[in-house]
Amino acid sequence: MQSIPGQIINTTSFAQQIYDYLRDAILAGRYKCGDVINAKSVSLELGVSMMPVREALKRLEQTGLLEIKPRSMCLVKTPSRKTIQSALEMRELLEVHCVKAIFRTIEPEALEPLRKLVDSMKQALEASPMDYQKFINSDWQFHCTLCSLAGNEFIDNFYPELYIKVNMTTLYDIGRKDLNFEAFDKDHRDLLSALERHSEQAVEIIKAHMKASQANILAGRLFKE
């Protein structure tokens, strides 16, 4: 597990920050399915007591990302086919709902974070070799930010956990490897353009994007076994 150089953990929110750190480590691929996370090692690395570490790990277990074993050992879980399919269905429902909720009234300045993330994905594509991890992380942030624009606190709390499960399918070789990242990049740019124009086309773009994403994942290794 990588350290957090120069990062100070606020004593008022140890468990939340440890949770965020471990969740992001899983998302970034530093932990892969089947890897072990040792609570004592995390405690020593971050310079905190065992209690907030255990709380963070328990929450990760509740979201389905970890399986807690005896002696504070935790395994990063491989999501089941049913979990992936359920997550994909819910992701489509939420993202389409959010785009429908915002496309008519969204202010240009509210879209600025999406513009920066689209540029970040473009930079990842143009790198030689392609910066795969940067693209995946920017894609995750793009979709979380898109949903946050709907201003629904329940979606804000639920969507990031849901998207981690979907993203793991690509990061850990459950999805296809021959992905057309250029097509995904175009979808993001077309969606942003439609939102800037307050065009209902944004709804059709996000629907098509979700279908393409589902097709890639469902064509992957896990669904052929």
C-alpha positions in Angstrom: 0.0 0.0 0.0 1.4 3.4 -1.0 1.9 6.0 1.7 0.3 9.4 1.7 3.3 11.8 1.4 2.7 15.1 3.2 -1.0 14.2 4.0 -2.3 14.8 7.5 -5.4 12.9 8.5 -7.9 15.1 10.4 -8.4 13.6 13.9 -12.1 14.3 13.7 -12.8 12.0 10.8 -10.2 9.2 10.9 -12.6 6.5 9.8 -14.0 8.4 6.9 -10.6 9.5 5.6 -9.2 6.0 5.9 -12.2 4.6 4.1 -11.8 7.2 1.3 -8.1 6.4 1.1 -8.6 2.6 0.9 -11.5 3.0 -1.5 -9.4 5.1 -3.8 -6.5 2.7 -3.6 -8.8 -0.1 -4.7 -10.2 2.1 -7.5 -6.7 3.0 -8.7 -5.6 -0.6 -8.9 -3.1 -0.6 -6.0 -5.2 -3.4 -4.5 -6.6 -6.0 -6.9 -9.2 -8.7 -6.4 -7.8 -11.3 -4.0 -5.3 -9.0 -2.5 -5.0 -8.9 1.3 -5.4 -5.7 3.3 -4.0 -6.0 6.8 -5.6 -3.7 9.4 -2.5 -3.5 11.5 -0.3 -2.5 8.6 -2.8 0.2 7.6 -2.8 1.5 11.2 1.0 1.7 11.3 1.3 3.3 7.9 -1.2 6.0 8.6 -0.2 6.5 12.2 -3.6 6.0 13.6 -5.2 3.5 16.1 -6.8 0.3 15.1 -10.3 1.5 15.9 -10.9 3.9 12.9 -9.1 1.4 10.6 -11.5 -1.3 11.6 -14.5 1.0 11.1 -13.3 1.9 7.6 -12.7 -1.8 6.7 -16.1 -2.7 8.1 -17.7 -0.1 5.9 -15.8 -1.4 2.8 -17.1 -4.8 3.7 -20.7 -3.5 3.8 -20.3 -2.0 0.3 -19.2 -5.4 -1.0 -15.6 -4.4 -1.7 -13.9 -6.5 1.0 -14.4 -9.7 2.9 -13.2 -9.6 6.5 -11.3 -12.6 7.7 -10.1 -13.5 11.2 -7.0 -11.7 12.7 -7.9 -8.4 11.0 -7.2 -9.8 7.5 -9.3 -8.6 4.6 -9.6 -9.7 1.1 -10.5 -7.5 -1.9 -13.6 -9.3 -3.3 -14.2 -10.2 -6.9 -17.7 -8.9 -7.7 -20.1 -11.7 -8.8 -21.9 -11.6 -12.1 -25.1 -10.8 -10.4 -23.5 -7.9 -8.5 -22.1 -6.5 -11.8 -25.3 -6.8 -13.7 -27.3 -5.2 -10.9 -24.8 -2.4 -10.6 -24.9 -1.8 -14.4 -28.7 -1.6 -14.4 -28.8 0.9 -11.5 -26.0 3.0 -13.0 -27.9 3.4 -16.2 -31.1 4.4 -14.3 -29.3 7.0 -12.2 -27.2 8.6 -15.0 -30.1 8.9 -17.4 -32.2 10.4 -14.6 -29.5 12.9 -13.7 -29.1 14.0 -17.3 -32.8 14.4 -17.8 -32.9 16.5 -14.6 -30.2 19.0 -15.6 -30.0 19.3 -19.4 -32.6 22.1 -19.7 -31.4 24.4 -16.9 -27.7 23.6 -16.3 -25.6 26.8 -16.1 -22.3 26.9 -18.2 -20.1 27.4 -15.1 -21.5 24.3 -13.5 -20.1 22.3 -16.4 -16.5 23.5 -15.9 -15.4 20.5 -13.8 -16.7 18.2 -16.6 -14.6 20.2 -19.2 -11.5 19.7 -17.1 -12.1 16.0 -16.8 -12.7 15.6 -20.5 -9.4 17.3 -21.1 -7.7 15.0 -18.6 -9.1 11.9 -20.5 -7.9 13.4 -23.8 -4.4 13.8 -22.3 -4.4 10.2 -21.1 -5.4 9.0 -24.6 -2.6 11.1 -26.3 0.1 9.9 -23.9 2.6 7.4 -25.3 1.9 4.8 -24.1 -1.7 5.6 -23.2 -2.1 6.4 -19.5 -4.8 3.8 -18.8 -5.1 4.5 -15.1 -5.4 8.2 -15.6 -8.2 7.7 -18.1 -10.1 5.3 -15.8 -9.8 7.6 -12.8 -10.9 10.7 -14.9 -13.8 8.7 -16.3 -14.9 7.8 -12.7 -14.7 11.4 -11.7 -16.6 12.5 -14.8 -19.6 10.3 -14.1 -19.6 11.0 -10.4 -19.5 14.8 -11.1 -22.2 14.5 -13.8 -24.5 12.8 -11.2 -23.7 15.4 -8.6 -25.0 18.1 -10.8 -28.6 16.8 -10.2 -28.3 18.1 -6.6 -29.8 15.0 -5.0 -28.1 14.1 -1.7 -29.1 10.5 -1.9 -27.6 10.0 -5.3 -24.5 11.9 -4.1 -24.0 9.3 -1.3 -25.0 6.2 -3.3 -23.5 6.7 -6.7 -19.7 6.7 -5.9 -20.1 3.3 -4.1 -22.0 1.9 -7.1 -19.6 3.2 -9.6 -16.6 1.5 -7.8 -18.2 -1.8 -8.4 -18.7 -1.1 -12.1 -15.2 0.3 -12.5 -13.6 -2.7 -10.9 -14.8 -4.8 -13.8 -12.4 -3.0 -16.1 -9.5 -2.5 -13.7 -9.3 -6.1 -12.7 -9.6 -7.8 -16.1 -13.2 -8.7 -15.8 -14.2 -6.5 -18.7 -12.8 -6.6 -22.3 -9.2 -5.5 -22.9 -9.8 -4.3 -26.5 -11.9 -1.3 -25.5 -12.4 1.6 -27.8 -11.3 4.4 -25.6 -11.5 6.9 -28.4 -15.2 6.2 -28.7 -15.7 6.7 -25.0 -13.8 10.0 -25.2 -16.1 11.1 -28.0 -19.2 10.2 -26.0 -18.0 12.4 -23.1 -17.3 15.3 -25.4 -20.6 14.9 -27.3 -22.5 14.8 -24.0 -20.8 17.9 -22.7 -21.6 19.7 -25.9 -25.2 18.7 -25.7 -25.4 19.9 -22.1 -23.9 23.2 -23.0 -26.6 23.6 -25.7 -29.4 22.5 -23.4 -30.1 19.9 -26.0 -32.3 16.8 -25.3 -29.8 14.9 -27.3 -27.8 14.6 -24.1 -30.3 12.0 -22.9 -29.8 9.9 -26.0 -26.1 10.2 -25.7 -25.9 9.0 -22.1 -28.3 6.1 -22.9 -26.1 5.0 -25.8 -22.9 5.4 -23.7 -24.4 3.3 -20.9 -25.4 0.5 -23.4 -21.9 0.5 -24.9 -20.3 0.3 -21.5 -22.6 -2.6 -20.5 -21.8 -4.5 -23.7 -18.0 -4.2 -23.1 -18.3 -5.5 -19.5 -20.7 -8.3 -20.3 -18.4 -9.5 -23.1 -15.6 -9.8 -20.6 -13.9 -12.8 -19.1 -16.2 -13.3 -16.1 -19.3 -13.7 -18.2 -17.6 -16.3 -20.4 -16.7 -18.6 -17.5 
